[in-house]
Amino acid sequence: MRISHANRFLLLVICAMFLVYVLSSCCDDSTAFDTPESRFVIVDSGNLAGCQFAVIKDNETGTHYLFIQARYRGGLSLIYNPDGTPYLGETMDGGADHEN
């Protein structure tokens, strides 16, 4: 059975979110992924230059992570501001982002 690219991307995003969940020592009251009350929520996703990406927000800390997948490879990274601090959902000019 062959897995489509979209399903493979979804599987990799779920694996990446699980990895972030495990590595960040989540509390016991966490819920399922990507619901308003869950710890991790996908705030943006799409395709760019042949790569699929997802921006994942940690609702407890406010930090954002970037997950990128291209073919059979992928990576997860913390998103940083220009000054080297973690991106906490603010635009570069200091205003709030447009998340719900």
mmCIF file as gemmi writes it, N, C-alpha and C atoms, coordinates in Angstrom:
data_model
loop_
_atom_site.group_PDB
_atom_site.id
_atom_site.type_symbol
_atom_site.label_atom_id
_atom_site.label_alt_id
_atom_site.label_comp_id
_atom_site.label_asym_id
_atom_site.label_entity_id
_atom_site.label_seq_id
_atom_site.pdbx_PDB_ins_code
_atom_site.Cartn_x
_atom_site.Cartn_y
_atom_site.Cartn_z
_atom_site.occupancy
_atom_site.B_iso_or_equiv
_atom_site.pdbx_formal_charge
_atom_site.auth_seq_id
_atom_site.auth_asym_id
_atom_site.pdbx_PDB_model_num
ATOM 1 N N . MET Axp A 1 ? 0.844 -1.172 0 1 0 ? 1 A 1
ATOM 2 C CA . MET Axp A 1 ? 0 0 0 1 0 ? 1 A 1
ATOM 3 C C . MET Axp A 1 ? 0.893 1.24 0 1 0 ? 1 A 1
ATOM 4 N N . ARG Axp A 2 ? 0.579 2.191 -0.858 1 0 ? 2 A 1
ATOM 5 C CA . ARG Axp A 2 ? 1.376 3.405 -1 1 0 ? 2 A 1
ATOM 6 C C . ARG Axp A 2 ? 0.671 4.568 -0.304 1 0 ? 2 A 1
ATOM 7 N N . ILE Axp A 3 ? 1.415 5.348 0.475 1 0 ? 3 A 1
ATOM 8 C CA . ILE Axp A 3 ? 0.865 6.49 1.209 1 0 ? 3 A 1
ATOM 9 C C . ILE Axp A 3 ? 1.018 7.742 0.352 1 0 ? 3 A 1
ATOM 10 N N . SER Axp A 4 ? -0.053 8.511 0.212 1 0 ? 4 A 1
ATOM 11 C CA . SER Axp A 4 ? -0.002 9.733 -0.59 1 0 ? 4 A 1
ATOM 12 C C . SER Axp A 4 ? 0.862 10.784 0.109 1 0 ? 4 A 1
ATOM 13 N N . HIS Axp A 5 ? 1.292 11.791 -0.662 1 0 ? 5 A 1
ATOM 14 C CA . HIS Axp A 5 ? 2.123 12.862 -0.097 1 0 ? 5 A 1
ATOM 15 C C . HIS Axp A 5 ? 1.376 13.63 0.988 1 0 ? 5 A 1
ATOM 16 N N . ALA Axp A 6 ? 0.087 13.884 0.798 1 0 ? 6 A 1
ATOM 17 C CA . ALA Axp A 6 ? -0.694 14.624 1.794 1 0 ? 6 A 1
ATOM 18 C C . ALA Axp A 6 ? -0.8 13.823 3.094 1 0 ? 6 A 1
ATOM 19 N N . ASN Axp A 7 ? -1.05 12.522 2.979 1 0 ? 7 A 1
ATOM 20 C CA . ASN Axp A 7 ? -1.128 11.686 4.18 1 0 ? 7 A 1
ATOM 21 C C . ASN Axp A 7 ? 0.22 11.555 4.854 1 0 ? 7 A 1
ATOM 22 N N . ARG Axp A 8 ? 1.277 11.495 4.074 1 0 ? 8 A 1
ATOM 23 C CA . ARG Axp A 8 ? 2.622 11.411 4.639 1 0 ? 8 A 1
ATOM 24 C C . ARG Axp A 8 ? 2.945 12.69 5.402 1 0 ? 8 A 1
ATOM 25 N N . PHE Axp A 9 ? 2.578 13.84 4.834 1 0 ? 9 A 1
ATOM 26 C CA . PHE Axp A 9 ? 2.805 15.117 5.508 1 0 ? 9 A 1
ATOM 27 C C . PHE Axp A 9 ? 2.031 15.179 6.815 1 0 ? 9 A 1
ATOM 28 N N . LEU Axp A 10 ? 0.765 14.764 6.785 1 0 ? 10 A 1
ATOM 29 C CA . LEU Axp A 10 ? -0.046 14.76 7.995 1 0 ? 10 A 1
ATOM 30 C C . LEU Axp A 10 ? 0.564 13.853 9.056 1 0 ? 10 A 1
ATOM 31 N N . LEU Axp A 11 ? 1.024 12.692 8.658 1 0 ? 11 A 1
ATOM 32 C CA . LEU Axp A 11 ? 1.67 11.768 9.586 1 0 ? 11 A 1
ATOM 33 C C . LEU Axp A 11 ? 2.938 12.382 10.173 1 0 ? 11 A 1
ATOM 34 N N . LEU Axp A 12 ? 3.744 13.047 9.351 1 0 ? 12 A 1
ATOM 35 C CA . LEU Axp A 12 ? 4.956 13.683 9.849 1 0 ? 12 A 1
ATOM 36 C C . LEU Axp A 12 ? 4.642 14.837 10.793 1 0 ? 12 A 1
ATOM 37 N N . VAL Axp A 13 ? 3.605 15.611 10.511 1 0 ? 13 A 1
ATOM 38 C CA . VAL Axp A 13 ? 3.212 16.704 11.404 1 0 ? 13 A 1
ATOM 39 C C . VAL Axp A 13 ? 2.767 16.149 12.748 1 0 ? 13 A 1
ATOM 40 N N . ILE Axp A 14 ? 1.985 15.081 12.715 1 0 ? 14 A 1
ATOM 41 C CA . ILE Axp A 14 ? 1.536 14.461 13.966 1 0 ? 14 A 1
ATOM 42 C C . ILE Axp A 14 ? 2.721 13.923 14.749 1 0 ? 14 A 1
ATOM 43 N N . CYS Axp A 15 ? 3.667 13.275 14.049 1 0 ? 15 A 1
ATOM 44 C CA . CYS Axp A 15 ? 4.869 12.769 14.724 1 0 ? 15 A 1
ATOM 45 C C . CYS Axp A 15 ? 5.691 13.915 15.315 1 0 ? 15 A 1
ATOM 46 N N . ALA Axp A 16 ? 5.821 15.007 14.563 1 0 ? 16 A 1
ATOM 47 C CA . ALA Axp A 16 ? 6.58 16.155 15.058 1 0 ? 16 A 1
ATOM 48 C C . ALA Axp A 16 ? 5.898 16.771 16.272 1 0 ? 16 A 1
ATOM 49 N N . MET Axp A 17 ? 4.585 16.88 16.234 1 0 ? 17 A 1
ATOM 50 C CA . MET Axp A 17 ? 3.865 17.43 17.371 1 0 ? 17 A 1
ATOM 51 C C . MET Axp A 17 ? 4.008 16.514 18.59 1 0 ? 17 A 1
ATOM 52 N N . PHE Axp A 18 ? 3.974 15.211 18.361 1 0 ? 18 A 1
ATOM 53 C CA . PHE Axp A 18 ? 4.155 14.277 19.464 1 0 ? 18 A 1
ATOM 54 C C . PHE Axp A 18 ? 5.559 14.412 20.044 1 0 ? 18 A 1
ATOM 55 N N . LEU Axp A 19 ? 6.557 14.563 19.185 1 0 ? 19 A 1
ATOM 56 C CA . LEU Axp A 19 ? 7.932 14.739 19.641 1 0 ? 19 A 1
ATOM 57 C C . LEU Axp A 19 ? 8.064 16.012 20.478 1 0 ? 19 A 1
ATOM 58 N N . VAL Axp A 20 ? 7.486 17.108 20.017 1 0 ? 20 A 1
ATOM 59 C CA . VAL Axp A 20 ? 7.514 18.359 20.784 1 0 ? 20 A 1
ATOM 60 C C . VAL Axp A 20 ? 6.81 18.155 22.114 1 0 ? 20 A 1
ATOM 61 N N . TYR Axp A 21 ? 5.694 17.473 22.087 1 0 ? 21 A 1
ATOM 62 C CA . TYR Axp A 21 ? 4.92 17.189 23.294 1 0 ? 21 A 1
ATOM 63 C C . TYR Axp A 21 ? 5.754 16.416 24.308 1 0 ? 21 A 1
ATOM 64 N N . VAL Axp A 22 ? 6.421 15.367 23.876 1 0 ? 22 A 1
ATOM 65 C CA . VAL Axp A 22 ? 7.209 14.534 24.773 1 0 ? 22 A 1
ATOM 66 C C . VAL Axp A 22 ? 8.429 15.285 25.296 1 0 ? 22 A 1
ATOM 67 N N . LEU Axp A 23 ? 9.134 15.997 24.415 1 0 ? 23 A 1
ATOM 68 C CA . LEU Axp A 23 ? 10.36 16.685 24.804 1 0 ? 23 A 1
ATOM 69 C C . LEU Axp A 23 ? 10.116 17.903 25.693 1 0 ? 23 A 1
ATOM 70 N N . SER Axp A 24 ? 8.926 18.43 25.685 1 0 ? 24 A 1
ATOM 71 C CA . SER Axp A 24 ? 8.66 19.635 26.48 1 0 ? 24 A 1
ATOM 72 C C . SER Axp A 24 ? 8.034 19.321 27.835 1 0 ? 24 A 1
ATOM 73 N N . SER Axp A 25 ? 8.008 18.063 28.24 1 0 ? 25 A 1
ATOM 74 C CA . SER Axp A 25 ? 7.509 17.639 29.559 1 0 ? 25 A 1
ATOM 75 C C . SER Axp A 25 ? 6.118 18.195 29.836 1 0 ? 25 A 1
ATOM 76 N N . CYS Axp A 26 ? 5.192 17.802 29.014 1 0 ? 26 A 1
ATOM 77 C CA . CYS Axp A 26 ? 3.819 18.3 29.141 1 0 ? 26 A 1
ATOM 78 C C . CYS Axp A 26 ? 3.181 17.865 30.442 1 0 ? 26 A 1
ATOM 79 N N . CYS Axp A 27 ? 2.239 18.667 30.889 1 0 ? 27 A 1
ATOM 80 C CA . CYS Axp A 27 ? 1.509 18.351 32.108 1 0 ? 27 A 1
ATOM 81 C C . CYS Axp A 27 ? 0.456 17.274 31.83 1 0 ? 27 A 1
ATOM 82 N N . ASP Axp A 28 ? -0.122 16.726 32.884 1 0 ? 28 A 1
ATOM 83 C CA . ASP Axp A 28 ? -1.067 15.624 32.767 1 0 ? 28 A 1
ATOM 84 C C . ASP Axp A 28 ? -2.426 16.028 32.217 1 0 ? 28 A 1
ATOM 85 N N . ASP Axp A 29 ? -2.782 17.304 32.276 1 0 ? 29 A 1
ATOM 86 C CA . ASP Axp A 29 ? -4.116 17.707 31.847 1 0 ? 29 A 1
ATOM 87 C C . ASP Axp A 29 ? -4.181 18.097 30.371 1 0 ? 29 A 1
ATOM 88 N N . SER Axp A 30 ? -3.205 17.704 29.58 1 0 ? 30 A 1
ATOM 89 C CA . SER Axp A 30 ? -3.222 18.044 28.153 1 0 ? 30 A 1
ATOM 90 C C . SER Axp A 30 ? -4.312 17.248 27.442 1 0 ? 30 A 1
ATOM 91 N N . THR Axp A 31 ? -4.798 17.802 26.334 1 0 ? 31 A 1
ATOM 92 C CA . THR Axp A 31 ? -5.856 17.164 25.561 1 0 ? 31 A 1
ATOM 93 C C . THR Axp A 31 ? -5.348 16.836 24.18 1 0 ? 31 A 1
ATOM 94 N N . ALA Axp A 32 ? -6.243 16.441 23.302 1 0 ? 32 A 1
ATOM 95 C CA . ALA Axp A 32 ? -5.856 16.069 21.935 1 0 ? 32 A 1
ATOM 96 C C . ALA Axp A 32 ? -5.233 17.264 21.216 1 0 ? 32 A 1
ATOM 97 N N . PHE Axp A 33 ? -4.422 16.976 20.182 1 0 ? 33 A 1
ATOM 98 C CA . PHE Axp A 33 ? -3.757 18.023 19.407 1 0 ? 33 A 1
ATOM 99 C C . PHE Axp A 33 ? -4.756 18.811 18.582 1 0 ? 33 A 1
ATOM 100 N N . ASP Axp A 34 ? -4.404 20.054 18.348 1 0 ? 34 A 1
ATOM 101 C CA . ASP Axp A 34 ? -5.08 20.942 17.406 1 0 ? 34 A 1
ATOM 102 C C . ASP Axp A 34 ? -6.549 21.203 17.731 1 0 ? 34 A 1
ATOM 103 N N . THR Axp A 35 ? -6.878 21.276 19.005 1 0 ? 35 A 1
ATOM 104 C CA . THR Axp A 35 ? -8.18 21.759 19.446 1 0 ? 35 A 1
ATOM 105 C C . THR Axp A 35 ? -7.913 23.043 20.225 1 0 ? 35 A 1
ATOM 106 N N . PRO Axp A 36 ? -8.873 23.931 20.36 1 0 ? 36 A 1
ATOM 107 C CA . PRO Axp A 36 ? -8.619 25.2 21.047 1 0 ? 36 A 1
ATOM 108 C C . PRO Axp A 36 ? -8.047 25.053 22.45 1 0 ? 36 A 1
ATOM 109 N N . GLU Axp A 37 ? -8.405 23.978 23.161 1 0 ? 37 A 1
ATOM 110 C CA . GLU Axp A 37 ? -7.896 23.811 24.52 1 0 ? 37 A 1
ATOM 111 C C . GLU Axp A 37 ? -6.653 22.927 24.598 1 0 ? 37 A 1
ATOM 112 N N . SER Axp A 38 ? -6.12 22.451 23.48 1 0 ? 38 A 1
ATOM 113 C CA . SER Axp A 38 ? -4.936 21.605 23.507 1 0 ? 38 A 1
ATOM 114 C C . SER Axp A 38 ? -3.668 22.444 23.682 1 0 ? 38 A 1
ATOM 115 N N . ARG Axp A 39 ? -2.601 21.794 24.035 1 0 ? 39 A 1
ATOM 116 C CA . ARG Axp A 39 ? -1.344 22.499 24.228 1 0 ? 39 A 1
ATOM 117 C C . ARG Axp A 39 ? -0.758 22.955 22.899 1 0 ? 39 A 1
ATOM 118 N N . PHE Axp A 40 ? -0.782 22.12 21.876 1 0 ? 40 A 1
ATOM 119 C CA . PHE Axp A 40 ? -0.194 22.448 20.578 1 0 ? 40 A 1
ATOM 120 C C . PHE Axp A 40 ? -1.281 22.618 19.532 1 0 ? 40 A 1
ATOM 121 N N . VAL Axp A 41 ? -1.195 23.726 18.776 1 0 ? 41 A 1
ATOM 122 C CA . VAL Axp A 41 ? -2.178 24.033 17.748 1 0 ? 41 A 1
ATOM 123 C C . VAL Axp A 41 ? -1.435 24.423 16.472 1 0 ? 41 A 1
ATOM 124 N N . ILE Axp A 42 ? -1.891 23.917 15.331 1 0 ? 42 A 1
ATOM 125 C CA . ILE Axp A 42 ? -1.32 24.328 14.047 1 0 ? 42 A 1
ATOM 126 C C . ILE Axp A 42 ? -1.949 25.665 13.679 1 0 ? 42 A 1
ATOM 127 N N . VAL Axp A 43 ? -1.133 26.722 13.611 1 0 ? 43 A 1
ATOM 128 C CA . VAL Axp A 43 ? -1.659 28.063 13.329 1 0 ? 43 A 1
ATOM 129 C C . VAL Axp A 43 ? -1.537 28.44 11.865 1 0 ? 43 A 1
ATOM 130 N N . ASP Axp A 44 ? -0.696 27.744 11.11 1 0 ? 44 A 1
ATOM 131 C CA . ASP Axp A 44 ? -0.547 28.008 9.679 1 0 ? 44 A 1
ATOM 132 C C . ASP Axp A 44 ? 0.055 26.773 9.035 1 0 ? 44 A 1
ATOM 133 N N . SER Axp A 45 ? -0.289 26.539 7.791 1 0 ? 45 A 1
ATOM 134 C CA . SER Axp A 45 ? 0.318 25.443 7.039 1 0 ? 45 A 1
ATOM 135 C C . SER Axp A 45 ? 0.149 25.73 5.558 1 0 ? 45 A 1
ATOM 136 N N . GLY Axp A 46 ? 0.961 25.069 4.753 1 0 ? 46 A 1
ATOM 137 C CA . GLY Axp A 46 ? 0.872 25.27 3.316 1 0 ? 46 A 1
ATOM 138 C C . GLY Axp A 46 ? 2.069 24.692 2.594 1 0 ? 46 A 1
ATOM 139 N N . ASN Axp A 47 ? 2.235 25.126 1.354 1 0 ? 47 A 1
ATOM 140 C CA . ASN Axp A 47 ? 3.345 24.695 0.506 1 0 ? 47 A 1
ATOM 141 C C . ASN Axp A 47 ? 4.171 25.911 0.117 1 0 ? 47 A 1
ATOM 142 N N . LEU Axp A 48 ? 5.476 25.73 0.091 1 0 ? 48 A 1
ATOM 143 C CA . LEU Axp A 48 ? 6.38 26.8 -0.306 1 0 ? 48 A 1
ATOM 144 C C . LEU Axp A 48 ? 7.572 26.185 -1.003 1 0 ? 48 A 1
ATOM 145 N N . ALA Axp A 49 ? 7.775 26.522 -2.26 1 0 ? 49 A 1
ATOM 146 C CA . ALA Axp A 49 ? 8.922 26.044 -3.041 1 0 ? 49 A 1
ATOM 147 C C . ALA Axp A 49 ? 9.037 24.517 -3.024 1 0 ? 49 A 1
ATOM 148 N N . GLY Axp A 50 ? 7.909 23.826 -3.128 1 0 ? 50 A 1
ATOM 149 C CA . GLY Axp A 50 ? 7.929 22.374 -3.17 1 0 ? 50 A 1
ATOM 150 C C . GLY Axp A 50 ? 8.024 21.692 -1.821 1 0 ? 50 A 1
ATOM 151 N N . CYS Axp A 51 ? 8.022 22.457 -0.748 1 0 ? 51 A 1
ATOM 152 C CA . CYS Axp A 51 ? 8.081 21.898 0.604 1 0 ? 51 A 1
ATOM 153 C C . CYS Axp A 51 ? 6.763 22.195 1.316 1 0 ? 51 A 1
ATOM 154 N N . GLN Axp A 52 ? 6.313 21.25 2.112 1 0 ? 52 A 1
ATOM 155 C CA . GLN Axp A 52 ? 5.133 21.476 2.934 1 0 ? 52 A 1
ATOM 156 C C . GLN Axp A 52 ? 5.593 21.952 4.303 1 0 ? 52 A 1
ATOM 157 N N . PHE Axp A 53 ? 4.843 22.891 4.886 1 0 ? 53 A 1
ATOM 158 C CA . PHE Axp A 53 ? 5.237 23.414 6.192 1 0 ? 53 A 1
ATOM 159 C C . PHE Axp A 53 ? 4.028 23.538 7.102 1 0 ? 53 A 1
ATOM 160 N N . ALA Axp A 54 ? 4.304 23.583 8.4 1 0 ? 54 A 1
ATOM 161 C CA . ALA Axp A 54 ? 3.276 23.844 9.402 1 0 ? 54 A 1
ATOM 162 C C . ALA Axp A 54 ? 3.92 24.662 10.515 1 0 ? 54 A 1
ATOM 163 N N . VAL Axp A 55 ? 3.214 25.686 10.97 1 0 ? 55 A 1
ATOM 164 C CA . VAL Axp A 55 ? 3.648 26.466 12.121 1 0 ? 55 A 1
ATOM 165 C C . VAL Axp A 55 ? 2.799 25.994 13.3 1 0 ? 55 A 1
ATOM 166 N N . ILE Axp A 56 ? 3.471 25.535 14.352 1 0 ? 56 A 1
ATOM 167 C CA . ILE Axp A 56 ? 2.809 24.948 15.51 1 0 ? 56 A 1
ATOM 168 C C . ILE Axp A 56 ? 3.03 25.863 16.706 1 0 ? 56 A 1
ATOM 169 N N . LYS Axp A 57 ? 1.953 26.212 17.398 1 0 ? 57 A 1
ATOM 170 C CA . LYS Axp A 57 ? 2.044 27.085 18.572 1 0 ? 57 A 1
ATOM 171 C C . LYS Axp A 57 ? 1.866 26.254 19.84 1 0 ? 57 A 1
ATOM 172 N N . ASP Axp A 58 ? 2.737 26.492 20.816 1 0 ? 58 A 1
ATOM 173 C CA . ASP Axp A 58 ? 2.619 25.887 22.137 1 0 ? 58 A 1
ATOM 174 C C . ASP Axp A 58 ? 1.778 26.852 22.976 1 0 ? 58 A 1
ATOM 175 N N . ASN Axp A 59 ? 0.563 26.47 23.316 1 0 ? 59 A 1
ATOM 176 C CA . ASN Axp A 59 ? -0.335 27.369 24.046 1 0 ? 59 A 1
ATOM 177 C C . ASN Axp A 59 ? 0.111 27.657 25.468 1 0 ? 59 A 1
ATOM 178 N N . GLU Axp A 60 ? 0.927 26.801 26.067 1 0 ? 60 A 1
ATOM 179 C CA . GLU Axp A 60 ? 1.401 27.061 27.436 1 0 ? 60 A 1
ATOM 180 C C . GLU Axp A 60 ? 2.509 28.096 27.471 1 0 ? 60 A 1
ATOM 181 N N . THR Axp A 61 ? 3.45 28.011 26.536 1 0 ? 61 A 1
ATOM 182 C CA . THR Axp A 61 ? 4.59 28.925 26.548 1 0 ? 61 A 1
ATOM 183 C C . THR Axp A 61 ? 4.463 30.05 25.537 1 0 ? 61 A 1
ATOM 184 N N . GLY Axp A 62 ? 3.598 29.882 24.538 1 0 ? 62 A 1
ATOM 185 C CA . GLY Axp A 62 ? 3.44 30.89 23.491 1 0 ? 62 A 1
ATOM 186 C C . GLY Axp A 62 ? 4.461 30.771 22.372 1 0 ? 62 A 1
ATOM 187 N N . THR Axp A 63 ? 5.419 29.868 22.498 1 0 ? 63 A 1
ATOM 188 C CA . THR Axp A 63 ? 6.442 29.725 21.466 1 0 ? 63 A 1
ATOM 189 C C . THR Axp A 63 ? 5.87 29.062 20.225 1 0 ? 63 A 1
ATOM 190 N N . HIS Axp A 64 ? 6.486 29.373 19.086 1 0 ? 64 A 1
ATOM 191 C CA . HIS Axp A 64 ? 6.062 28.829 17.799 1 0 ? 64 A 1
ATOM 192 C C . HIS Axp A 64 ? 7.181 27.959 17.227 1 0 ? 64 A 1
ATOM 193 N N . TYR Axp A 65 ? 6.784 26.865 16.589 1 0 ? 65 A 1
ATOM 194 C CA . TYR Axp A 65 ? 7.72 25.937 15.961 1 0 ? 65 A 1
ATOM 195 C C . TYR Axp A 65 ? 7.393 25.833 14.485 1 0 ? 65 A 1
ATOM 196 N N . LEU Axp A 66 ? 8.41 25.614 13.665 1 0 ? 66 A 1
ATOM 197 C CA . LEU Axp A 66 ? 8.226 25.429 12.231 1 0 ? 66 A 1
ATOM 198 C C . LEU Axp A 66 ? 8.579 23.997 11.889 1 0 ? 66 A 1
ATOM 199 N N . PHE Axp A 67 ? 7.642 23.297 11.262 1 0 ? 67 A 1
ATOM 200 C CA . PHE Axp A 67 ? 7.892 21.949 10.771 1 0 ? 67 A 1
ATOM 201 C C . PHE Axp A 67 ? 7.869 22.004 9.254 1 0 ? 67 A 1
ATOM 202 N N . ILE Axp A 68 ? 8.926 21.487 8.618 1 0 ? 68 A 1
ATOM 203 C CA . ILE Axp A 68 ? 9.029 21.462 7.161 1 0 ? 68 A 1
ATOM 204 C C . ILE Axp A 68 ? 9.241 20.03 6.714 1 0 ? 68 A 1
ATOM 205 N N . GLN Axp A 69 ? 8.54 19.65 5.63 1 0 ? 69 A 1
ATOM 206 C CA . GLN Axp A 69 ? 8.685 18.309 5.072 1 0 ? 69 A 1
ATOM 207 C C . GLN Axp A 69 ? 8.844 18.425 3.566 1 0 ? 69 A 1
ATOM 208 N N . ALA Axp A 70 ? 9.866 17.757 3.042 1 0 ? 70 A 1
ATOM 209 C CA . ALA Axp A 70 ? 10.094 17.695 1.609 1 0 ? 70 A 1
ATOM 210 C C . ALA Axp A 70 ? 10.499 16.267 1.258 1 0 ? 70 A 1
ATOM 211 N N . ARG Axp A 71 ? 9.696 15.646 0.434 1 0 ? 71 A 1
ATOM 212 C CA . ARG Axp A 71 ? 9.882 14.233 0.067 1 0 ? 71 A 1
ATOM 213 C C . ARG Axp A 71 ? 9.923 13.364 1.309 1 0 ? 71 A 1
ATOM 214 N N . TYR Axp A 72 ? 11.036 12.71 1.59 1 0 ? 72 A 1
ATOM 215 C CA . TYR Axp A 72 ? 11.127 11.797 2.723 1 0 ? 72 A 1
ATOM 216 C C . TYR Axp A 72 ? 11.872 12.396 3.906 1 0 ? 72 A 1
ATOM 217 N N . ARG Axp A 73 ? 12.086 13.695 3.89 1 0 ? 73 A 1
ATOM 218 C CA . ARG Axp A 73 ? 12.832 14.353 4.963 1 0 ? 73 A 1
ATOM 219 C C . ARG Axp A 73 ? 11.972 15.436 5.59 1 0 ? 73 A 1
ATOM 220 N N . GLY Axp A 74 ? 12.256 15.717 6.848 1 0 ? 74 A 1
ATOM 221 C CA . GLY Axp A 74 ? 11.529 16.766 7.536 1 0 ? 74 A 1
ATOM 222 C C . GLY Axp A 74 ? 12.351 17.307 8.679 1 0 ? 74 A 1
ATOM 223 N N . GLY Axp A 75 ? 11.933 18.413 9.21 1 0 ? 75 A 1
ATOM 224 C CA . GLY Axp A 75 ? 12.646 19.008 10.334 1 0 ? 75 A 1
ATOM 225 C C . GLY Axp A 75 ? 11.731 19.879 11.165 1 0 ? 75 A 1
ATOM 226 N N . LEU Axp A 76 ? 12.058 20.005 12.429 1 0 ? 76 A 1
ATOM 227 C CA . LEU Axp A 76 ? 11.3 20.81 13.369 1 0 ? 76 A 1
ATOM 228 C C . LEU Axp A 76 ? 12.253 21.778 14.04 1 0 ? 76 A 1
ATOM 229 N N . SER Axp A 77 ? 11.867 23.061 14.09 1 0 ? 77 A 1
ATOM 230 C CA . SER Axp A 77 ? 12.737 24.075 14.682 1 0 ? 77 A 1
ATOM 231 C C . SER Axp A 77 ? 11.903 25.116 15.409 1 0 ? 77 A 1
ATOM 232 N N . LEU Axp A 78 ? 12.463 25.642 16.461 1 0 ? 78 A 1
ATOM 233 C CA . LEU Axp A 78 ? 11.877 26.781 17.156 1 0 ? 78 A 1
ATOM 234 C C . LEU Axp A 78 ? 12.009 27.995 16.246 1 0 ? 78 A 1
ATOM 235 N N . ILE Axp A 79 ? 10.996 28.855 16.214 1 0 ? 79 A 1
ATOM 236 C CA . ILE Axp A 79 ? 11.069 30.078 15.417 1 0 ? 79 A 1
ATOM 237 C C . ILE Axp A 79 ? 11.616 31.181 16.319 1 0 ? 79 A 1
ATOM 238 N N . TYR Axp A 80 ? 12.623 31.896 15.816 1 0 ? 80 A 1
ATOM 239 C CA . TYR Axp A 80 ? 13.293 32.946 16.589 1 0 ? 80 A 1
ATOM 240 C C . TYR Axp A 80 ? 12.999 34.326 16.024 1 0 ? 80 A 1
ATOM 241 N N . ASN Axp A 81 ? 12.999 35.322 16.891 1 0 ? 81 A 1
ATOM 242 C CA . ASN Axp A 81 ? 12.954 36.726 16.49 1 0 ? 81 A 1
ATOM 243 C C . ASN Axp A 81 ? 14.337 37.129 16 1 0 ? 81 A 1
ATOM 244 N N . PRO Axp A 82 ? 14.458 38.289 15.319 1 0 ? 82 A 1
ATOM 245 C CA . PRO Axp A 82 ? 15.781 38.74 14.858 1 0 ? 82 A 1
ATOM 246 C C . PRO Axp A 82 ? 16.8 38.912 15.981 1 0 ? 82 A 1
ATOM 247 N N . ASP Axp A 83 ? 16.338 39.2 17.21 1 0 ? 83 A 1
ATOM 248 C CA . ASP Axp A 83 ? 17.278 39.38 18.314 1 0 ? 83 A 1
ATOM 249 C C . ASP Axp A 83 ? 17.663 38.06 18.999 1 0 ? 83 A 1
ATOM 250 N N . GLY Axp A 84 ? 17.158 36.923 18.488 1 0 ? 84 A 1
ATOM 251 C CA . GLY Axp A 84 ? 17.536 35.617 19.02 1 0 ? 84 A 1
ATOM 252 C C . GLY Axp A 84 ? 16.618 35.069 20.09 1 0 ? 84 A 1
ATOM 253 N N . THR Axp A 85 ? 15.585 35.819 20.467 1 0 ? 85 A 1
ATOM 254 C CA . THR Axp A 85 ? 14.631 35.329 21.443 1 0 ? 85 A 1
ATOM 255 C C . THR Axp A 85 ? 13.556 34.506 20.739 1 0 ? 85 A 1
ATOM 256 N N . PRO Axp A 86 ? 12.904 33.578 21.445 1 0 ? 86 A 1
ATOM 257 C CA . PRO Axp A 86 ? 11.851 32.778 20.811 1 0 ? 86 A 1
ATOM 258 C C . PRO Axp A 86 ? 10.683 33.649 20.351 1 0 ? 86 A 1
ATOM 259 N N . TYR Axp A 87 ? 10.135 33.316 19.196 1 0 ? 87 A 1
ATOM 260 C CA . TYR Axp A 87 ? 8.976 34.016 18.642 1 0 ? 87 A 1
ATOM 261 C C . TYR Axp A 87 ? 7.745 33.635 19.466 1 0 ? 87 A 1
ATOM 262 N N . LEU Axp A 88 ? 7.045 34.632 20.025 1 0 ? 88 A 1
ATOM 263 C CA . LEU Axp A 88 ? 5.902 34.385 20.89 1 0 ? 88 A 1
ATOM 264 C C . LEU Axp A 88 ? 4.589 34.854 20.291 1 0 ? 88 A 1
ATOM 265 N N . GLY Axp A 89 ? 4.506 34.93 18.973 1 0 ? 89 A 1
ATOM 266 C CA . GLY Axp A 89 ? 3.248 35.285 18.337 1 0 ? 89 A 1
ATOM 267 C C . GLY Axp A 89 ? 3.059 36.754 18.105 1 0 ? 89 A 1
ATOM 268 N N . GLU Axp A 90 ? 4.115 37.513 18.142 1 0 ? 90 A 1
ATOM 269 C CA . GLU Axp A 90 ? 4.026 38.926 17.837 1 0 ? 90 A 1
ATOM 270 C C . GLU Axp A 90 ? 4.651 39.161 16.475 1 0 ? 90 A 1
ATOM 271 N N . THR Axp A 91 ? 4.178 40.189 15.778 1 0 ? 91 A 1
ATOM 272 C CA . THR Axp A 91 ? 4.789 40.543 14.513 1 0 ? 91 A 1
ATOM 273 C C . THR Axp A 91 ? 6.13 41.208 14.783 1 0 ? 91 A 1
ATOM 274 N N . MET Axp A 92 ? 6.939 41.354 13.77 1 0 ? 92 A 1
ATOM 275 C CA . MET Axp A 92 ? 8.276 41.93 13.955 1 0 ? 92 A 1
ATOM 276 C C . MET Axp A 92 ? 8.227 43.378 14.441 1 0 ? 92 A 1
ATOM 277 N N . ASP Axp A 93 ? 7.089 44.08 14.193 1 0 ? 93 A 1
ATOM 278 C CA . ASP Axp A 93 ? 6.999 45.462 14.669 1 0 ? 93 A 1
ATOM 279 C C . ASP Axp A 93 ? 6.422 45.553 16.076 1 0 ? 93 A 1
ATOM 280 N N . GLY Axp A 94 ? 6.184 44.398 16.733 1 0 ? 94 A 1
ATOM 281 C CA . GLY Axp A 94 ? 5.732 44.392 18.114 1 0 ? 94 A 1
ATOM 282 C C . GLY Axp A 94 ? 4.243 44.264 18.294 1 0 ? 94 A 1
ATOM 283 N N . GLY Axp A 95 ? 3.469 44.304 17.201 1 0 ? 95 A 1
ATOM 284 C CA . GLY Axp A 95 ? 2.025 44.157 17.309 1 0 ? 95 A 1
ATOM 285 C C . GLY Axp A 95 ? 1.631 42.7 17.444 1 0 ? 95 A 1
ATOM 286 N N . ALA Axp A 96 ? 0.4 42.477 17.877 1 0 ? 96 A 1
ATOM 287 C CA . ALA Axp A 96 ? -0.088 41.1 18.032 1 0 ? 96 A 1
ATOM 288 C C . ALA Axp A 96 ? -0.352 40.489 16.667 1 0 ? 96 A 1
ATOM 289 N N . ASP Axp A 97 ? -0.185 39.177 16.574 1 0 ? 97 A 1
ATOM 290 C CA . ASP Axp A 97 ? -0.485 38.523 15.316 1 0 ? 97 A 1
ATOM 291 C C . ASP Axp A 97 ? -1.995 38.356 15.181 1 0 ? 97 A 1
ATOM 292 N N . HIS Axp A 98 ? -2.447 37.767 14.093 1 0 ? 98 A 1
ATOM 293 C CA . HIS Axp A 98 ? -3.871 37.707 13.791 1 0 ? 98 A 1
ATOM 294 C C . HIS Axp A 98 ? -4.468 36.332 14.039 1 0 ? 98 A 1
ATOM 295 N N . GLU Axp A 99 ? -4.069 35.675 15.109 1 0 ? 99 A 1
ATOM 296 C CA . GLU Axp A 99 ? -4.616 34.37 15.445 1 0 ? 99 A 1
ATOM 297 C C . GLU Axp A 99 ? -5.918 34.548 16.224 1 0 ? 99 A 1
ATOM 298 N N . ASN Axp A 100 ? -6.745 33.523 16.185 1 0 ? 100 A 1
ATOM 299 C CA . ASN Axp A 100 ? -7.983 33.535 16.979 1 0 ? 100 A 1
ATOM 300 C C . ASN Axp A 100 ? -7.721 32.961 18.336 1 0 ? 100 A 1
